Amino acid sequence: MDALGACVSIVCLFFLYANEAMFGMPHYVLCNFILIAACLATYSFSCYFFKPKNWGLYLFIIAILNISYCLFTIYHLVQNAPSITVYGFVYFVGEVIIISLLAFFELKLSQKGSISL
């Protein structure tokens, strides 16, 4: 689920990149978001296909990375607030809410797996 969500984010972010004036987030920030989402998708797909024994730890890691992505998004939303349009604000706040909910679910689920650091 996480990997597919990251892929959806990548597609949406490319749309935002192509329509910067409509959303207001600078291209260089959107490129960073796309790169991060691609890395998270790769990590999630890898975990899915390799099925590690200590899956709780890997799920915990992706949850923390998702939370970090949300904080990074909030930071850039605040830093670029003067140029962000209503559409951009709605998109990024919505993305943060969805990813935060997913990360909360992942944290809860990771407790069921064996976590040993």
PyMOL commands that set and color helices and strands:
alter all, ss='L'
color gray80, all
select helices_A, chain A and resi 2-18+20-23+27-50+55-79+86-110
alter helices_A, ss='H'
color red, helices_A
deselect
rebuild
show_as cartoon
